Amino acid sequence: MSECRSSYGFEADGSFTIRNYNMASPFASFLPGIAGPWGIPMWAFYVNRGQGICSFGLRDKDHPIAEFVSANWAFQLVFRQGFQTFLKISDSGGERYHEPFQVAANGRPAPQQTMEIRPGELTLRDSDPDAGVEVEVRYFTLPQESLGALVRSVRVRNLSDKPVSVQMLDGLALIIPHGLNNFSIKEMRYIAQSHAEVIGLAERTPGFRTKATSDDSTVVETVSGVNFCFGYEGGAPDRLLQPIVDPAAVYGSSTDLSRPVLFLDPGPYRAPGDQMTENQLPCGLLLAGYELKPLAEKTFHMFYGYAPSPAPLAEFVSRARDESYVDQALRQNRALVEKLTQPCAMVSSHATLDAYARQNVLDNVMRGGSPTTLGRSKDGKPIVLSLYTRKHGDLERDYNYYIIEPTFFSQGESNYRDVNQNRRHDVFMNPDVGASDIVFFMNLIQPDGFNPMLVQPKKLICKDTPALRTAARKMAGRQTGWFLKHVTKEFELGRLLTDMTARGMAAGRREELVAEILHHAEPVEASLHGHGFWTDHWTYNMDLLESFRGIFPERVNDLLFRRREFTYCDSHVFVKPRSRKYVLLKGVPCQLNSLYADPDKEALIRTRPTRPYAVRTRQGRGKVYATTLASKLLGLAAVKLASLDFCGMGIEMEADRPNWYDALNGLPGCFGSSISETFELKRLILLLRETIETAPRNFAWTLPVECGDLVSGLHRLLRARNGGDRRRRAFRFWDAASALKEKYRSRVWMGFSGKEKKISAASVRDFLERALARVESGIAAARDRKTGLYHTYFRYEIARWKPGPVVDGHPTFTPLAVRQIRLPLFLEGQVHALRLEKNSRKAAELVRAVRRSSLFDRTLSMYKVNGDVSREPISIGRTRTFARGWLENESVWLHMEYKYLLEMLRGGLPQEFFEDFRHCAIPFLDPQVYGRSTTENSSFLVSDVYPDRRQVGKGFMARLSGATAEFIHMWICMCAGERPFRTGKSGALEAVLQPTLPSWLFTSEARRMDLAGPDGKPVSYEVPRCSFAFVFLSHTVVIYTQDGPCRNTFGPAGAAIRSMRVTFNDGRVEEFRGAVIPAPHAEALRNRQVRLIEARLG
């Protein structure tokens, strides 16, 4: 049977449909794992095989209900370990057996099997005229409920002209008892089953768990939590379906769970009265019997989830056994998804692009979180939590240990780079964010210029004051002591509220509790070192600053110069000096084991009762040191300037890790460096140079004395006259600057002294000018004169060295001369070059040069992440082990391709951008080639150098990509412009909309824009022909309309905004000529007090 029989399509109802999905190219995806602020989320992964859902559970891989398996395993096992439906159908012609959603046997007509994908649900349909039935299954996770569950609704329809009797067994062939983790299931599966038991069978609400903790430990405890399943027929919720938990009672000798041998025996199947309920891995099947008239149907609702004990399970069963429960839950789930995706709602001529924009927001939320205003602190500032964030992990990203916290207001652990990038435009999504993301991420920058990798859920702490104690008595009553104990140390809001609910303290007043707690709370940075220090993490803070400037231009100076609230993150992990990490390995010079974990420093950090990971004065034993953002950025620039490589081109990979391109994991050992961070250093220097001109007259560039001495020392090096060619001068600068940096790091290792050093504005200006010249010289040297493109990565061989002592078992050395090797082209370097190129002619030349290069995939008309590295040694990293065109080796890595497209758009090349956009953006791809929904991203697409031509153009690693942040950035640039707010000549705030839209995105006919209003009720807007509509700041609907014919909004003949009609929330209407909304109306717009803007273009 050929795979070409499958077809794909985006439907009018907003779903993406795959017909004959079992025959289509295999892919893996997932439900969002979002249950709303007052819900308990579950993870749920699916594949386009069998009945879809193959793995789901609570929190992480170690709390499965259906076992976590990697994608290539899931394609095989979903038919056996996943959901199954067995039907025994009897009519006047006799008895027949049918199992829907299977691959048709040879010679038998294939049933019509359809998969419908929506942002928050999955629907499968199997219509088989030969069997005389159609079976539909819908999945979604339960929203706004106090326990987590996957809802599975099964509808069976009689397609024949005869009445039939049906017996149905439906459910999970294998359900994992709570208490068995991923390791025990994978490595000790046989012995693990000895701990299993099933309870609650008589009540028809079986709970699956281990009898006790199964660790080989002296401490053995009972397990109270249970995984569960139950179900009922729609219309008859009072009668629960009969559960079958003993696999032998269904499958008999078919131990591979492929055939229900005993169910297939002639005559009615009867559930055994003595099922085995221990010492085996159970199944979770539900038995039903019913009659169906011709063309009649029955629906069954089933729940698979986790409860912390049998008592809350019983309470939930009671709630769920309501005729309208599932329908209400489905509507709630859809409303939740609609609300989360509304910040990028749009109406254009391309419905798939409209749906794709919304999907991007949802997937961006799943990495970066949804910035949600929950209340205000005692000083009146809004408290915003990024809900639903988590580390990206799924069936294809099986290397990551994801955590989706099973609490209210769920937040999970994430990586610094990922979450920082995905929060780039939080301030556009919710202006209440203000500068909080900048403060948070900048405060995680350490004195050494690096940062911890793992960002933990946002934590809060309350000071023990009389006001808090009064509030605590009101909130907690007799449990005031318990409450105070938990809130006067660092806590997570979601965990606290979940525990309070379990203790009966939140009934009927949950919102009031949240507001009261937040009124007394202060945020605390929470992070963990992780493993290694990446060279690029600091750079994403520059993007946060630019976004802030776009919304709050009048507050930038205050943020930079007046808010002395920026601290430094402390760490017990130290970057070794060169004398301890430059070693000979089998006689070859390498940079190895660059980090040292200091137990004394770790012990010091543990002695701190609050904010343990904030750098102190008095060498770590004094007060938390705080400074201004401008001063911290100056110190950061100095550390990075001192990290230029031997040739002054790239920033050194000095701490065991490369930059975002993880697959060059061996490059740090080869003395690797990257030009990308050098470009970003230039960007930082330019920002600082600009700030000098806007700084208050009395502003003092005040730094910790240790950092001030580093700046002064580097300044002297920059002023020194050095002879010789550029490379020799660069090497001498590297050696001297590295020595200064190492001295600085040793001085601040335990903390700052507390003394400060003031540097004059004139001195800072001269330092920055000289630093800029040094950096630009290195960048110019990295440009290939033949191609006009920049080499992104470098590695070095040590040509001459001086032997040193043996350290940690390895001989050390001091470099005396080096040989630079430039790696083949990478798209990344061109992205950073384009970002800083302000000359549109030179930017266009760079874009043309990229198209001529090996980075352009001529088959797909897309851009590859790198050129051919097959001649490089295997030592550069795992990219050399990947097949060409796969993963990070010469594939179309969507995140980097989108970064490149974004810089074309920002760089004043809209014509070139839109030409590429229609070839590169996912919603414009052929889904038959892409192999999955074109409303969803993939991490990479297989490029045309891949050996298997059948895979070229297919997307892999679903959705959780940084590409979402890049698309949202492009979307903002297209719809409103990067800086929709500015200060006018008088200093007053103005709003100015600057769309960059092609004519073909304006509607060809009138459309409607359906949204949820602030109160959750539906609202609808008429979008005329030749219009484009979008939601601004998650609140205001903006409609651009042309009289026609539609024109681009860019270029010499581009249409521009001629007038605007502004409707406020209270119904007032104001009209303005041109594209500018003046004060005070601009501030009203930013405060989300404007409901609608109708702009006429001409």
N, C-alpha and C positions, 0 to 999 in steps of 0.2 A: 504494500500500500504506500503510495508516494506522499511525501510531506506537502507537496504542492496543492493537495486537496484542501488544505487549511486556508482560511481567508480572515482578514482583519478589517475592522472598521470602527470609526467613531460615530456613535449614534446620537440622534437628536435629544435623547433624554440625558445625555452627559456620560453615558457608560461607554467603555471601550470593549468591543466584542471580538472574540476569537472563535470562529466556527471550526469544528473538528479539531479542537485544541489538543487532543491526545496524539494527533498526527503532526502537530506543528513542532517547530524547533523548540527544544526544551528551555525553559527559563524559570527563575525563582524570584519571588517577591514576598510581600508581607502586608498584613493589616497594620494600621498606624500604632497600635499599642497605646492609645490615648483614651482615657475614660472620663475626662473632664476634671475640674478642680476637686469635686467631691466624689470621685470614683477611684476604684482600685484597678490599675491597668494590667493587662496581660500582653505578652508577646505571642504572636501567631504568624507563622511562616507558611507559605504555600508554593506549590509548583503547578505547572500546567499539565499535570498528569493525574489520572485517577480522580479522586474527590478533592483534590486541591490541597487542603490543609494537611500538612505532614508533621509539623512540630509546633507545639504551643505550651505555654506554662506561665509561671509567675517569676518575676524578678530577673532571673538569669538562667544559664544553661543548667545550673545545679538544682533547679526547682521545676522540672518538667512535668507536664501531664501527658503529653505525647512527646516521646524522646527527641531531643535535638540531634539532628543528623545533618551533615554537610550536603550541599546541593547535589553533587553527583551521586551520593548515596540515596538522597531523597527521591530522585527520579526512579530508582529501582525499588525502594521500600514502601513508597506511598500506597501502592496497591495492596500491600500485605499488612503493614503496621498502622496505616492510616484509617480513615473512615471507610466503612463498607456498608452497602445496602443489599440485603438478600430478600428477594420477593418470591413467594410461592403463590401462584395465581391459578385459581380454579374457576372454570365456567362449564357450560354444557358440553364443551368439547373435551374436557378432561383437565389435567393438572400440568402446569408448566412452571419452570424455574427461570428467573431472570435476575441478573446482577448488572445494574446500570453502571455507566461511567467506566466500563472496561474497554480495552482495545478489541475491536471485532476480530473474531477468528477468521482464518483464510476461508474464502468461499462464501462467507456470510455477509449480507449487506451491512454496511456500517450504519449505526444509529446517528442521528443528528445530535452532536454533542457541542454545546456552546458554553463558553466562559465569558461572563460579563464582569468587568472590573470597574469598580467605583472607588473613589478615594477612601471610603471607610467601610467597604463591604465587598464581598465576593459572592457571585451567584453562578451556579453550574446548572445546566439543563441537559438531560438525556432523553431524547424523543425517539422511541423505537416502535415503529408500526408493527413489526413482526411480533414483538412481545405484547403489543397492545397497550402499552403504558408510556406515560411521560413522567419523569421524575425530576424535580427541581430542588436544589439545595441552596440555601442562603446562609452565609456566615457573617457575623459581626461581633465585636466584643462589647460587653455590657457597659454602658455609660452610667456615671453618677450613682453607682451602687457601692455598698459598703464591703462587698467582696468581689473578686475578679472572676469573670466567667466568659466563655465563648458560647454564643448563642448559635444553634444550628436548627434552622427550620427546614423541614422536608415536606414537600408537596407531591402527592402521587395522583395522577390523573388517568382515568380510563379512556383510552383512545378508541376502543372497540365499540361495536354496536350491540354488545351483549353485557348483561350484568356479570360482575366477577366477585369472587371472594378472594381476599388477599391476606396472607400472613407475611409480616415484615419483621426482619431482624435488622436493626440499624444502629450504627455507632462505631466505637473504636475497637479495632481488633486487639490493640495492646494499650493499656493505660498504666502509667507509671505510678506506683504508690508514693505518696509524699514521704520524704525521708531518705529516698535514694538519690544520690547526686550523679552528675554526669560521669565521674570517674568510676563509681561502682557499677553503673549500667554498662559502661564500655569495657572495663577491665576485669570486673568480677561479676559478670551478669548471672552466672549460675548460682554462686553462693549468695548473691544479693537477694534472690527471690526467697531465700529461707526466712528473711525478716518480714516479708509482706503479709498483710492481712486485709480483709474487707469487713467493714462493719455497716450496720444500717440496712442490710439486705431486706429484712422483713418489712421495713417502712418504705421500701422501694426508692430509697435515697442512699445508695451505697456510697460509703466513704472509703477511700483507698489510702493506706498508710503503712509504715513499718511499725512493728510492735514497740520498738524502742530505738534509740540511736544506735547506729550500726558500726560506729568507729571502734577500732581496737584500742579501747581506753579504759582506765580504771573508773571513769565516771560514765555511768549508763543512766540515761533518762528516758522517760516515756515521751512519745510523740503525740501531741494533741491535735495538730493540724491534719486535715484530710483533703485529698483530691476527690472530687465527687462527680457524679453524673445522675441526671434524672430527666424525665420528659413526660409530656402528656399530649393528648390529641387536641388540636384546636377546636374550641367549642365545648370541650369536656375537661377543663383543667382540674376538676375534682378527682379524676381517676388517673393516677400515675401509671406509667407503663411498667411492665414487668422487666426488671433488669436481669441480664445474664452476665455473670462475672467470671464464670469458670470456662476457660477456652475449650477444655475437653468436652464440655456439654454441647458445644456447637460444632467444632472442627473435627472432633474425634481423632482419627489417625492422620489427618492433614496438619501435621505440626508446623508446616510453613505458613499456616493461617490463610491459605489460598482458596480453600473450598470448605463450605459448611456441611461436612459429610452427614452429620446427624440431622441437620435441618432438612436435608434433601431426601430423607427417608419418606416413602409415600405416606400420605395422610397428614393430619394436623400435627405440627410440632408442639410439644408440651415442655415447658420449662421444668427441669428436674427439681424435686423438693429438697435435695441435699447437695447443693453446689459446694464445691471445694472453695473455701474462703481464706486459705492461708497457704504458705509454702510454695507459691508460684506467682509469676507475673500475670495479673488478671486481664480480662477484656472488659470493655464497658459498652455492652450491646443492650438495646432495649427492644422488647417484643411487643408487637401490636397485631391485632386481627380486626378486619373490617370488611364491609361490603361497599362496592362501588357500582352505581348504575352507569349506563352508557354516558360517556363524556363528563361524568361526575368526578369530583376530586376530594381528597382529604389532606389536611395539613397537620404536621406534628412539630411541636417545639421541644427542643432538647437543650440542656445546659451542661456544660463541662467546665469545671472551675476548681477553685480552692477556697476552703474556709478554715479559719484559725482553730476551730473546734466544732464538734457536732452541734452545739447550741446555736451559734449564728447561722449554721447551715439550715437548721430547722426553721429559723425565723425567715431566712431568705426564701425557702421553699413555699412558705405560707404566703409571702408577698408575690412570688412569681406565679402562683396558681390563680391567676386572675385572667379573665377572658381577654382583657385589653393590654396586659402587661407587655407582651413581646412587641405588639404594634407601637405602643408608646415608647418602648426602649429603642426601636428602630428609628422612629421620628426624632427622638432625642439625639441619637448617634449622628443622624444626618445633619441635624441643626448644629451640633457641636463642630462637625467638619466644616459646614458652611461658614460658621463664625470664625474658625481658625484660618480659613482660606480667603476670607473677604478682603483682607488688606491688599491683595493683588487681583481683585475682581476687575474684569474689563469686558468690553464689548467691541469687537472689531469685525472685519470681514472674514476672519478665519476662526471658526468655532473651536477647532482643536487647539489653536494657540491660546484662546481664552481659557479653556480647561487646563491647559498646560501651565499657565501662569498661576492658577489657583493651586495646582498640585505642587508646584515649586515651593509655595509658601508652606504647605503641609510638611513636605519633606525637609525644608529648612528648619521648621520648628522641631522636628525629630532629632536634629543635631544641636541646634543652637538654643531651642526653647522658644516659647511664646511669651513675649514681655507683657506681663499682666499686672495692672495696678490693683493692689489688694487693700491699701489703706494709706494712712499718713503717720509719720513719726511725730513725736512730741514737739519737734521744731517745725512741723507743718510740711515737711518734704514728702512727696509721694514715695511709697515703698513698692518697688516693682520686683516681682519674682519671675524668672524665666522658667516657666513650667514646661514639663514634658521632655526636657533635654536628656540625652543619653549618648553614650559612645556608640558609634555605628558598628553593629555586628549583626550578622544574619547568616543564611545558609551558604552564601558565597564568601562573605567576610568571616569565615569560621575561625580566623586567627584572633579575632577580638573578643574579649570577655565583656559583653555588654551588661549593663545593669539598668533595669526599669523599675525604680523603687515602687513596691506595692503599698503606697500610702496615698492619702489625700494630698493634693498639691504636689504631685509626683515630680521629682527631679532626679536625674541620675548622674553618675560620674562621666566625665568627658575629657577629651584631650584639649590642651590649651589652644593649639593651632586651629583645630576644627571648630570649637565653640566660639572662639574669637572671630573667625571669618564669618561664621553663620549668624553672628550678632551684629554684623557690620551696619545693617540698616534698621536695627531695632528702634532707633530714634525716629525713623520715618514711619515705622509701624505703630509706635506709641511714644509721642513726644515726652510723656512723663519719665521716660528713661533718662532724659537729660544727659548728664555727663557720667552717670553711674557706671556704665560699662567701661569708660575710659579710666575712671578711678580704680575699678576692680582689677582690670587687666594690667594697668601700669603698676599697681601696688604689688603685683606678682613678679615684677622684674626685680631681680636680685642685684646687689652691688657689683657682681662680676659680669653683669650684662645678660645673664641667662635667666631661666625661669623654670619652675616645676612643670612637669608635663601634664599631670593629672589635676583637673579642676573638679573639685567635689561640689555637691549641691550646696547652694547658698545657705549659710548658717546665720543665726541671729543670737543675740545675748541681751538679757535685761539686767540693768543695775538694780541691786537690792535696795530700794528706797521705800520710804513710808507710802508714797503714792502707789508703788507696785504692790505692796502688801495689802493695801485697801482694795485695789482692783482684784488681787488674787482671791481675797475672801468672797468677793462678788462672783467671780468666775468659777471658783473651785469649791466653795463651801467647806465641808468637812475635810476635803482633800487638798486644802491650801498648802500644807507642808509638802505634799508630793509635787504639787504644781511649782512651788517656789524652787524646790530642789532642781527641777528640770529646766526652768527658764533662766536661772542665774548662772548657768554654764551654757556653753555653746550648744544650740539645738537646731534641728531642722523643723520648720513650721509644719510640714506635712506629717512627719512622724509624730510630733506632739499632738496634733489634732486627731490623728488616727488613734493614738493611745487614749486621749481624753474621751473620744467617742466610745471606745471599748469599755471605759470605766463609767460610762453613763453621765458624763459631765457636759455633753454638748447638745443634748436633746432640745430641739426647737429653737436654738439660738446660735447656730454655727457662724453665721456672718458677723454677728455681734462679737463673738469670741475672737474672730480673726482681727477685726478692727481694734479691739482692746489690746490684744497681744502686741500687734504691730505698733500701736501708739507708744508702748514702753520699750520696744526693741531697737537694737542697733545692728546693722549688718557686719559680718565678720568674713574676711577672706579665708577660704578653706581650700587647701591643695595638698598634693603629695608629690614627691620627687619623680616617681615613675622610673624611667631608665634612660639616662643620658640627657645631654643638652643639645637641642637643635639650633642651627645657626640663624633660622629665619623667623622664629616665633615673635620676636620683638617687633618685626616689621608691620604686623597686622594692626598694631595700635595706631599707626599712621592713618589707616583707613577709617578707624573709629573717629579720629580727630576730624577728618574731612567730612564725614557724615554729620557730626555735631555742628560743624561750621555751616553746613547746608540748611540746618533748621534753626540754630541759635547763633547767628553771626555776631550779634551784639554782646554775647556772653563769652566769646573766645578769649579776650584779654583777661577777663576775670578768672577764667579757668587756668590760664597759663601763669599768671603773675600774682594773683591775690589769694588763692585757695591753698593755704599751706596744710594740706591734708594728704599729700602723697608720701607713702612710706615705701620701704623696701622689704621684699620677701627674704626670709632667712632660710638657710639650708644647712644640712650637715654634710653635704656632698661638695667636695672641693675639686676645682680644676688644677691638676698638677702642673708645676712648672716644667719647662722643656727638659730640664736636667733629669727629670724622673720619668718622662714618657717617651723621649726619643731613645729608642733601644734598637739593638741588633737582634734580628730573629733569623737564625740560621745564616748569620753573616750579612743579612740584608737590612739596611736602615729602614725602620718603620716608626710610626707613632701608635703606641698601643697602651691600653688600660689608662686612659687619660684622667680618670676620676678616682677620687679617694673618699670613702665614707668614714668620717671622723667620729668615733664613739664618744669622745669628750664633748664635742659640739652637740651631738645628739642628746647627750645627758643634760647639757645646759638648757637646750630648748625644752626638754620635758619638765624642767623646774618651773616654767612660766605658767601661772594659773590662767591667764587670758592672753589671747593673741600670741600664742607661742611662736608662730612663724613670722613675726614682725621683727625687723632688725632693731636692736637697742643701741643706746650709747654706752659708755663705760665698758667697751669691749664685750657687749652682750649682756651686761648686768644692770644697765640703767633704764631710762625711759625709752619708749618707742620713738625713733627719730622720724620726723616729718619735714617735708620740704615742699617747694612749689613744683608744678609740672615743668615749667621752663627749666628750672635748675636740674631736675632729674633727667630731662631730655638732653641737656648739655653734657651731663656726666655719662649718659649712655652713648652719646656720639663719640666721646673721648675713648671709651672702652672699645668701641667698634673700629675707630680709626687705628687704634693700637693692635687691631687684629687683622690688618691687611697682610696678605701672604708675602712670600719671599720676593715676588716681582711687583708687589704693590697693586695687584689687579683684583683678585678675589678676596673675600673674607674667609679666613681660615676655618676649617672644620676641626677645631682644637679640642673638642670635648666628647669624642666617641661617636657622634651622630652627624649625618649630613644635614641638608635642609629638607624641604617638603618632599623632595624626590627620594623617598626612603630606600628605593631599590639600589641606590649607590651607597649601600651600607658599608662597603669596603673602602670607600674613598678617604674617610678620615685616616685610616691606616696608611694610606699612600700620600699623606700630607696634602690632602685635597682642599680645594677652595672653590668659591662660587662668586661669579660676577653679579648675580642677582642681588645679593645683600649689599654689594658695593653700590649699585644703583640706589638701593633703599637708604644707604648711608648718605648718599648725595641728596636724596629727597629730604632726609632729616636735617641735614646742614642747611639746605635752602629754606626749610621751615623756620629754623632757628634764626637764620639771617634776617628773614622777614619779620620775626617777632621783635628783634632789636629795635626796628623802626617804630613799632607800635607799643613798646613797653612803657609803663609809667615813668615819669622823669626820675622819681626817687627809687626806682626798682634796683635792688642790689642782687647781682648774680651770686647768691650765697650757696656754697656747696660744703659738704663735709670736708674737713681739711684734707683728708686722704685723697678724696676725689679732686679737690682743687689743686693739690700738688700734681696729680696725674695730668690735668689739663695744662698746668704751667709747664710741666716737663715736656709734654708733647709740643707745646707752643715753641719752646726753645729748639726742639729738633726741627720743626718746620721752618724756623728762621735761619737755622745753620746753613752755611754755604758748603755744599758737598761736591767734590769733583768726580770725574769718571762718567761713564755712560749711564743711561737711565736705569738699567738693571742693577748695576753696582750700587747706585744711590738708593734704589728700592731695597736692596738686600741690607744695606747698612741701617736704613730706617727701620726695617723689620726687626733687626736684632736689637737696636736701642729701644724702640717702642715696646717690644715684647718684654724687655727687661723692666721698663717702667710699669707695665701692666702687671707683671708678676709681683713686683714690689708692692704695688697698690693692693692686689688681692691678698697678699700675706698680711698686710696691715689691717684690713677690714674683715679678716676671716671670722673672728669671734664677734665682731660688731664694730661700730664707729666709736671713736674716742669721745665724741660729743663736741669737739672744737670745730669751728667753721672757718671758711676762708671766703672772703669777698673778692670778686674779680670785676674790674670796671667794664662798662659797656664797650668802651673803645678797645680794650684788650680782648674781650670776647669776639668783637667784630673782626679784629685782625686774625685771631685764631681760626675763626670760621672761614674767612677768605682763603687763608693758606691751606686749611684742611680741604676746602673745596678744590683748590688747584691740584693738590696731591691726588685726590680721588678721581678727578676728571682726567688726569694724566694716565692713571691706571686703566680707566674705562676706555680711553682712546687706544691704548696699547692692546686691548682685548678685541678690538674690531678687526675683522678679516678684510683687508683691502680688496681682495679679489671678489668676494661675494657681497661685501657691504654689511655683513651680519656679525653678530657678536658671539664669541665663544663663551659659553656659560660656565663650564666646569674645567678645572685644571687639576692635574696631579704633578707631583714633583719626585724626581729621583735625586738622591744626594750624591753629587759628583765627587766631592772631597769632604772629609770629616776628621775631627780630632777625637780619638778614643777617650772615654770617660770611665768612671768606676762602675762596678756591677751594682745594680739597684733592683731589688725584688727579683733576683735571679737572672737578670738580663744585663749584658754589657750596654752602657749608655754611650752617647757620642754628642759632639757639638758640630752642627753643619758649618762648613766653610765655603762651599760652592754648590749650586743646585742646577738641575736641568729641568726645564718646564715642558710638560706634555699637555697639549690642549685636546680635550675630548671632542668628538664630533659635535655637530650642531644640536642644540636643544631649543625648543620653542620658548622656554622660560626666559632666557636671556633677552630675546626679542620683545617679550611682553614688557619687561622692566625698562628696556630702552625706549619703547614706544610710549610708555607712561610718562617719561620725563622729556620727551621730544615736543617742544612747543611750536616748532616750525612745521606747518602742515605740509609744505613741499618735501621736507626731509622725511617726515612721517610717511608720506605716500611712497617715497623711494624705498624706505625700509619694508613697507608692505609688499611692494613689487618684488623686492629681493627675496622675501620669504616665499612668495609664490614660485619663484624660479628655482628654489632650493629643494633639497631632499626632504624638507619638512612638510611639503605639500603632497597630499595623496591625490593623484590625478584621477584615480578611479572613482573615489568618493567625493572629490572636490572638498576635502576637509583637511585639517592640519594635524600632523603627527606630533607626538610629544618630543621625539628626538630622531636623529639620523641613525645610520648604521653603526653600532658599537661592536660589531662582531670581531674587529681586529684589536680591540682592547683586551688587556689581560683579565682573566676571571677574577682577579683580586679587587677590581673596582666595585664588585657587589653582585647581588642576585639578578640585576637586570641582564647580566651576561648569560644567565642560565635560562631565562625565559625565551621562548620562540619569538622570532621577529614578528611584530604585529600583535603581540599578546601582552596583557598587563602593562607594566611600565616600559616595555621595550618596543618602541616604534609603533605603538597603538595610537588611536585617536583618543587621547586622555581628555575627557570632556571638560573637566575643571580647567585645565590649562588652555584648551582651545577657546573656551568661553572667556577666560581672562584676556586672551589675545583679541577676540572680537570686541570685548568691552573697551580695550584701549584704543582700538580703531575708532569706535564711536566717540569716546572722550577726546580723542586726538584731532577732532575736526574732519573726519573722513566718513561722513554719513553715507555717501553713495557707495563707497567700497564696502562699508559695513553691511548695508542691506543686501548687496549682491552676495556676500558670503553668508549672511544670516539665513537666507532662503535655502542654502545648501547644507549649512552646519547645524542650525537649530533643530532640536529633536522633533517638534511637531510638524516639520515640513518633510521629514524622511518618509520613505516607503516602508510601512510596517512589515511588509513581506520580507524585506531585506533586514530591517532592524530587529525583527523577531520578537517583538513585545509591544506593549502599549506605547504609542508615541505621545502620550501625555505624561510619561515618566522618564526620568533621566536614567542613565547608566554611568558607572564610573568610566568605562572605556568601550570603544567600538573597535572591533578587529579591523586592522588596516590591510591595504592591498599587498603587503609583503608577507602576509601570513601564508604558510605552506598549504593549508586547506582552503581552497577558493570558496567553498560552500559557506564558510563562516565570515567572509569579508563583509563588513558593514553591520554585523550583529552586535548588540549591546550586552554587556555582562556587568555584574555587580550592581544590583538595582538601587537607584534612587538616593541613598544616603551619601551624596557627593557634595563637595564644596561648590560644584557647578550651580547649585540652587542659589547661593549667595551672588554668584556672578550674573546669573540671569536676572535676579531681582534688581541688581545694580543697573543692568542694561534697561530693564523695564522702567525704572525711575528716570533714567536719562531720556528714554523715548517719550514717556508720558508727561513729565513735569520739568525735567532738567535737574542736574545735580544740586543746584543751589536755589531752591525755590524761594528762599527768604534772603533778604539783604538789607543793609542799612543805607538809607538814601542820603542825599547831600546834607540834609539837616540832622542826620544821625538817627532819624526815626525808622522803625521797622517797616519794610515793604515786602509784599509777596509778588513774585513775578513768575508766571508759568511760561516755560520755554520748551514746547514739545518738539521732538525730532522724529517725525513720523512720515513714512512713505505714502504715496497716494493709494496704493493697493491695500492698505490696512483700514481705510475708511469704508464704512458699510455701503453695500450696493442696494440695500433696501432697509426699511424701518425695522428696528428690533426693540425688544424690551430688556431691561436690566432688572433682574429680580434679586433683592438683597434682604438681609435681616436688619431691621431698625435697631436703635439703641435699646429698646425694650424687648427685643427678640421677635417682635411681630414682623411679618413680611411687608416689604414696601417695594414698589415697582416704579421704574422710570421709563419714559418713552425716549428711545434713541432714534432720531430721524435718519433718513437716508443720507449718505455722504457724511457720516459722523463717526466719532471714536469716543468711547466713554471709559472711565476708570475711576477707582476709589482712591482718594488722596488722604494720607494720614489716617487710614483705616476708618474714615468717617465721611468725608465730603465727596459727593459724586460730582465729577467734572465731565462735561460733555462738550467736545469740540465739534462744531458743525460748519461745513462749507456749503455755499450755495451751489456748487458744482460747475463744471466737472471737478472731481477731486484732484488736488495737487499735493505734492510733497510739502512739508513744512520747513524745508531747508533748501539751500541753493539760491541762486540769484532770482529765480522766479517762484520761490517758495511762498506758500500761504502763511500769513501771520495773523495773530490775534488782533482784531480791530475793536472789539467791544466785549464786555462781560456783564452778565446779569447774575448777581449774587443773592441767594436766598438764605437767610439765617435760620437757625433752629426755631426761633420764636415767630417765624413767618415774615419778618421784615425783608424788604428787597432793596438793594442798592445796585446802581448801574455805573459802569466805569468805561472810559474810552481807553483803548490799548490793552496791554498785557499786565499792567501793574495795578495791584490792589494796595492802596496807601494805608497809612496809620489812621485810626486805630483798628481798622478792619482787618489788617494783616495779622495782628495779634489774635483777633477773634477767630480767624481761620486756623491759626496754629493751636489755639485752645479748643479746637473742634466744636466751635459754635456756629459754623456754616454748614448748611445741609446740602446745598447745590450750587454749582457754578456752571452757567451756560455761556460758553465762549463762542463768538462768531469769528470765523477766519475768512480772510479775503486777501 
